[in-house]
Amino acid sequence: MDITSRSNNVKHSPKKLRKVANCVRGLNVNKALSSLRHMDEKGAQIIEKTLSSAIANAGNTENFDKDMNEVKVKTITVDEGPAQKRFRARAQGRANRIKKRTSHLKIVIG
């Protein structure tokens, strides 16, 4: 049985989150948590929090009877969320658009 956890509208760009997600995909849950705790990336904290939520969801599920040493991270998908559009003043009265990107994160363990 697969257990999922989602984090929507995370204020972090998908490109940066995918870099961290690729390091953790397919690992054992305990090994993934320990490697995320030792990363310096901000995205590692976001993925660690969502992975901890998935583990807690597995603990609350009645028919999930596996030992946590056997559970692996099946999939981590990072999709692009809505971007906040801001403007920055430039020379000679012009303005440039800045897109502050957000992400949707989904983790499946099993």
Buried (B, 14 or more C-beta within 10 A) or exposed (E): EEBBBEBEEBEBBBEBBBBBBEBBBEBBBEEBBEBBEEBEBEBBBBBBBBBBBBBEBBEEEEEBEEEEEEBBBBBBBBEEBEEEEEEEEEEEEEEEEEEEBBBBBBBBBB
